[in-house]
Every structure is written in structure tokens, then in C-alpha cells.
Amino acid sequence: MSGKFDQAKMLMKMRKVQKDLQKEVVRAEAGDGAVIVEVNGEMKIRSIKIDPEAVDLEDIGQLENWIEEAVKAAISNSQKMAAEKMQPMMGGLGNLGL
């Protein structure tokens, strides 16, 4: 019977961590701050900010590169943060038969 209790307890902990990750925000920038991207712990983009004074409208390709670079970095940082937060529970997953 304690096995089912342990499973329920672990699932509740995982749901709490997932809720917490929704609130966490990581930030990445590119082009010396020309582009700033914020992503939450679920790897969903919260915002993209572009400094108009740092952008050369004659070189939109550079802006596109900065956006891509900042988005990739923000998502990668979000993945790392989520993995760190979930790590303490990963040992308990064996008990769930997963």
C-alpha cells in the first residue's frame, strides 16, 4: 500500500515543480543587448525585446541572427534550469515503474 502512496506523493511533487517552472523566467541576449529574449521554465517564450537604436535596418539579416541566437540560448538555459529542478526527483521515478 505504501507503494501507491509513494507514487501519489512523487506525482504531487512533480506537479508542484512543473507549476514552479511556469513562474521561473530565464533571460538571454544577443548583439550586446540589442535582442533580449525571456523564456519560462516550460520553454515558452514570454517576451522578445529589440533595442531599435542597436538595429541597422539596412542589415535585417544581422537582426534575424541575433533573434535566433537569443531564442536558442534562452531555450537552452530554460532546459538546463528545468533539468536541475527535476533532478532531485529523478531517483524516485524508479519507484514508479517509469
Secondary structure as UniProt FT lines:
FT   HELIX           2..23
FT   STRAND          25..30
FT   TURN            31..34
FT   STRAND          35..40
FT   TURN            41..42
FT   STRAND          45..50
FT   HELIX           52..54
FT   TURN            57..58
FT   HELIX           60..90
FT   HELIX           91..96
//
